[in-house]
């Protein structure tokens, strides 16, 4: 299969695809769309790997989402077993969420940071990148500020850690700092109808950007309000090119190369 696009973050294992999952995966194959299926907890991480094992153009990420920390303890033994699989190309979805918890107090933040550090240690031990969820409290950059501080500390012990900051909603300055630390920032189909992401997309180096869908969430403007799927990554890539005022094919090739490089994927670039 010649890969033309990579959806750097989706959840095809979720129940929203129970009735047509295989049809979507086959349509992705026909259109040259590969994807990383991302786990949020123990069960969804196992399911992500099962899909990746079954399909050449799917890969998996395994981890514990910060919003699940209160519901499930970090199962380090299971994560280590999953992470050792060659089709697991990243550790995550892990990170910091100061927006959704009912009370993101210091205890909640401390617990999230402790679990994130364990993910970083796991990623370093397997030499695999991270997929990081960072969502600040409303009107602030607090989660990004804390994340940057934490990553700087961890890089002292694990200088090679890298990864993608999924569904980036921060400022151009935060993006610049994170890219300088060896991370990429990825954008979803929200950019097809919301304009607050334009300045970051324009100013960030193209080599530091990935395209994703976060499917089944956030469908593009052409399907607003419907369930999303990884096929929408084509629209995301086209919109990134439009916002940047660059040739769509040049941007497509760059986004593909960025994902292949970040996740060490054995992709073959289509002409």
C-alpha positions in Angstrom: 0.0 0.0 0.0 1.3 3.4 -1.0 0.6 5.8 2.0 -0.5 9.3 1.0 -1.9 10.5 4.3 -1.4 9.6 8.0 -4.1 10.3 10.6 -1.8 10.7 13.6 -4.6 10.3 16.1 -7.9 8.4 15.9 -10.0 6.0 17.9 -11.3 3.5 15.4 -11.6 0.9 18.2 -14.4 2.9 19.8 -18.0 1.6 19.8 -19.1 4.4 17.4 -17.7 2.2 14.6 -19.2 -1.1 15.7 -21.4 -1.3 12.6 -19.1 -0.1 9.8 -15.5 -0.3 11.1 -14.2 -2.7 8.5 -15.8 -0.7 5.6 -14.1 2.5 6.8 -10.8 0.7 7.2 -11.0 -0.7 3.7 -11.9 2.7 2.2 -8.9 4.1 4.0 -6.7 1.5 2.3 -8.1 2.4 -1.1 -7.3 6.0 -0.6 -3.8 5.5 0.9 -4.7 6.6 4.4 -2.8 5.1 7.3 -3.7 5.8 10.9 -2.5 5.5 14.5 -5.3 4.1 16.6 -4.8 5.6 20.1 -5.7 4.0 23.4 -7.1 5.9 26.4 -7.1 3.1 29.0 -6.2 -0.5 29.4 -9.2 -1.9 27.3 -9.0 0.6 24.5 -5.2 0.2 24.3 -5.6 -3.5 23.8 -8.3 -2.9 21.2 -6.1 -0.4 19.4 -3.3 -3.0 19.1 -5.8 -5.7 17.9 -6.8 -3.5 15.0 -3.2 -2.7 14.2 -2.3 -6.4 14.1 -5.2 -7.1 11.8 -4.5 -4.3 9.3 -1.2 -3.3 7.6 -2.1 0.4 7.4 -3.1 0.8 11.0 -0.7 1.3 14.0 -1.4 1.6 17.7 -0.5 3.8 20.7 -1.1 2.6 24.2 -1.5 4.6 27.4 -3.8 6.1 30.1 -5.6 9.4 29.3 -5.4 11.9 32.2 -9.2 12.0 32.5 -9.2 8.3 33.2 -6.7 8.4 36.1 -9.4 8.6 38.7 -11.2 5.6 37.2 -8.3 3.3 36.5 -4.8 2.9 38.0 -1.8 2.9 35.6 -1.2 -0.8 34.7 2.5 -0.5 34.0 2.9 -4.3 33.5 0.2 -4.4 30.8 1.5 -1.2 29.1 5.0 -2.6 29.0 3.8 -5.8 27.3 1.8 -3.8 24.8 4.5 -1.3 24.2 6.9 -4.1 23.2 4.8 -5.0 20.2 6.3 -3.7 16.9 2.9 -2.3 15.8 2.8 -0.1 18.9 4.5 3.0 17.5 3.8 5.5 20.4 3.0 5.7 24.1 -0.2 7.6 24.9 -2.7 9.1 25.0 -1.3 10.6 28.1 -0.8 14.1 29.5 -2.4 16.9 31.4 -6.1 18.0 31.3 -6.9 21.0 33.4 -10.2 21.7 31.6 -12.4 18.7 32.0 -12.0 17.5 35.6 -14.7 19.0 37.8 -12.0 20.3 40.1 -8.5 20.4 38.6 -6.9 21.2 42.0 -3.3 20.7 42.9 -3.9 17.1 43.9 -5.4 16.3 40.5 -2.6 18.1 38.7 0.0 16.3 40.8 -1.5 12.9 40.0 -1.7 13.7 36.3 2.0 14.7 36.3 3.1 11.6 38.1 1.3 9.4 35.6 2.7 11.4 32.7 6.3 11.0 34.0 5.7 7.2 34.1 4.6 7.3 30.5 7.7 9.2 29.6 9.9 6.7 31.4 8.1 3.9 29.4 8.5 5.7 26.1 12.2 6.2 26.8 12.7 2.6 27.7 11.2 1.5 24.4 12.6 4.4 22.3 9.1 5.3 21.2 7.5 8.7 20.9 4.7 10.0 23.1 1.2 11.1 22.1 0.4 13.8 24.6 -3.0 15.3 25.4 -2.7 18.7 26.9 -5.8 20.9 27.5 -5.6 24.1 29.5 -8.3 25.6 31.7 -10.5 28.0 29.9 -8.7 31.2 28.7 -5.3 30.1 29.9 -2.2 28.3 28.7 -1.7 26.5 32.1 -1.5 22.9 30.9 1.0 23.9 28.2 3.1 25.9 30.6 3.2 23.0 33.1 3.8 20.5 30.3 6.8 22.5 29.0 8.3 22.7 32.4 7.8 19.0 33.0 9.3 18.0 29.6 12.4 20.2 30.2 12.9 18.4 33.5 12.4 14.9 31.9 14.8 15.7 29.0 17.6 16.0 31.5 17.2 12.3 32.2 15.8 11.2 28.8 17.2 13.6 26.2 15.8 11.7 23.2 12.1 11.8 24.2 9.9 13.2 21.5 6.3 12.9 20.4 3.2 14.7 19.2 1.1 17.2 21.1 -2.3 16.0 20.0 -5.2 18.5 19.1 -3.0 21.5 19.8 -5.0 24.5 21.0 -2.2 26.7 22.4 -0.4 29.8 21.3 2.3 30.2 18.6 4.8 30.7 21.4 3.8 27.4 23.1 4.0 25.6 19.8 7.4 27.1 19.1 8.7 26.0 22.5 7.3 22.5 22.2 8.7 22.0 18.6 12.0 23.2 19.9 11.9 20.4 22.5 11.6 17.8 19.7 7.8 17.5 19.5 5.2 18.1 16.8 1.8 19.8 17.1 -1.2 18.2 15.4 -4.4 19.7 14.2 -7.9 18.2 13.7 -10.8 19.0 11.4 -11.8 21.8 13.8 -9.6 24.0 11.7 -12.1 23.6 8.8 -14.6 25.8 10.7 -12.8 27.6 13.6 -10.3 30.3 12.8 -8.5 30.6 16.2 -5.9 28.0 15.1 -4.9 29.9 12.0 -2.0 32.0 13.5 -0.3 28.9 14.9 -0.7 27.0 11.6 0.8 29.9 9.7 3.7 30.5 12.0 4.8 27.0 13.0 7.4 25.4 10.8 5.8 22.9 8.5 8.2 20.2 9.7 6.7 20.6 13.1 3.0 19.9 12.1 1.0 16.7 11.9 -2.6 16.1 10.6 -5.1 14.1 12.6 -8.8 13.6 13.1 -9.4 12.6 16.7 -12.2 10.5 15.2 -15.0 9.9 16.1 -14.9 13.5 17.3 -14.9 16.8 15.5 -16.1 16.1 12.0 -15.1 18.6 9.3 -17.4 21.4 8.2 -18.6 19.2 5.3 -20.0 16.8 7.9 -20.5 19.1 10.8 -22.4 17.4 13.7 -21.9 13.9 12.3 -19.5 11.1 13.5 -16.0 11.7 12.2 -13.6 9.2 10.7 -10.0 9.1 9.5 -11.0 9.8 5.9 -11.3 13.4 7.1 -7.6 13.7 7.4 -7.5 14.6 3.7 -9.6 17.7 4.4 -7.4 18.6 7.4 -4.3 18.5 5.2 -5.9 20.6 2.5 -7.0 23.2 5.1 -3.5 23.4 6.6 -2.2 24.1 3.1 -4.9 26.8 2.5 -4.3 28.5 5.8 -0.5 28.6 5.2 -1.0 29.7 1.6 1.1 26.8 0.3 0.8 24.2 -2.5 -1.5 21.4 -1.2 0.7 18.7 -2.7 3.8 20.1 -1.1 2.0 20.2 2.3 0.6 16.7 1.9 4.0 15.3 1.2 5.5 17.2 4.2 2.8 16.1 6.6 3.3 12.6 5.5 7.1 12.8 5.9 6.7 14.3 9.4 4.5 11.5 10.6 6.7 8.8 9.1 9.7 10.3 10.8 8.1 10.9 14.2 6.6 7.4 14.5 9.3 5.5 12.6 6.7 4.1 10.2 7.7 2.0 7.2 5.6 4.0 4.8 6.1 4.2 1.1 5.5 7.6 -0.4 3.2 7.8 -3.3 4.1 10.1 -6.2 
